[in-house]
Amino acid sequence: MSARHAHVLIIGSGPAGYTAAIYAARAMLKPVLIAGMEQGGQLMITTDVENYPGFADPIQGPWLMDQMLKQAKHVGAEIVNDLVTEVQLAQRPFIIRTDSGQVWTADTLIIATGAKAKWLGIESEQHFQGFGVSACATCDGFFYRNRDVIVVGGGNSAVEEALYLSNIAKSVTVVHRRDSFRSEKILQERLFQRPNVEVVWNSEVAEITGEPAKPPMPPSVNGVKLRNTLTGEISERATHGVFVAIGHAPATELFKGQVRLKDNGYMWTAPDSTATNIPGVFAAGDVTDDTFRQAITAAGMGCMAALEAERYLAGIQPVAEAAE
């Protein structure tokens, strides 16, 4: 299998990757996007999307990603259903190897591998994901206005999610497996001042309960079983939704030791840019965004990465032509 070359090679197929492909294709750069194992990213497990601009009615996450895929193909991007297993960024052009055995070389690389929410790992959680179990209050909190919700976690993410939800939901119960939060003190003080927030200490979610799917109605959450971490005692609590806020894990394993990472594991980029510490390598979306983690911000960064890759290529093109 002979090596193939791309001026712009994109790794990842979420909003950042597809948007980068669209912009790079319209700049006549013939981008290649390697989709990975989970084409579409986190939106593939999101049901109703109401906060993506341009759609008056709720849309389905998988449908939105399918439209982005079709748009990228329509404007000329090449989509490759393969998995990147190795990158070599110390030489030019960059070398990318995939699970199928294909070797790619690339003048520029856009890393859009995303991040995954950390889940509790219990069977019932998987059953209700997208149907009462969420990892994003900003995305799904609107659906729980004037309802009862539970937030699981004890760090900044959990407290920030609980604060956000306290402005929407009827009540917010924070479940934490220890007897104190790890979050910043100022966030804790704000949380404790909210009259509709309750904290259940030394507890973990043992099971999420609910109603099974009854077509055309999807499954729905109606409660949780909590296990006391000190005594093992099980208690039950009614709720309409469970927000898991125990952190996110950016998909940076391929690039460790080559591309600079932040202290929390997310990819470092220059201020107001998608440029990494390696010239010609750009990062966009949740793999670098440890603050917002929204589809719209990921798409925006994908646009930025493609434009920056185009400018970078314009800068090196005369050198490449002279070498030929």
Beta strands, then each sheet from edge to edge (+ up, - down):
strand 1: 4-11
strand 2: 32-34
strand 3: 48-49
strand 4: 59-60
strand 5: 78-80
strand 6: 84-88
strand 7: 94-98
strand 8: 103-111
strand 9: 115-117
strand 10: 133-134
strand 11: 148-152
strand 12: 171-175
strand 13: 197-200
strand 14: 203-211
strand 15: 220-228
strand 16: 234-238
strand 17: 241-244
strand 18: 248-250
strand 19: 281-283
sheet 1: 5+ 2+ 1+ 8+ 7- 6+
sheet 2: 5+ 2+ 1+ 8+ 19+
sheet 3: 3+ 4-
sheet 4: 9+ 18-
sheet 5: 10+ 17+ 11+ 12+ 13+
sheet 6: 14+ 15- 16+
end
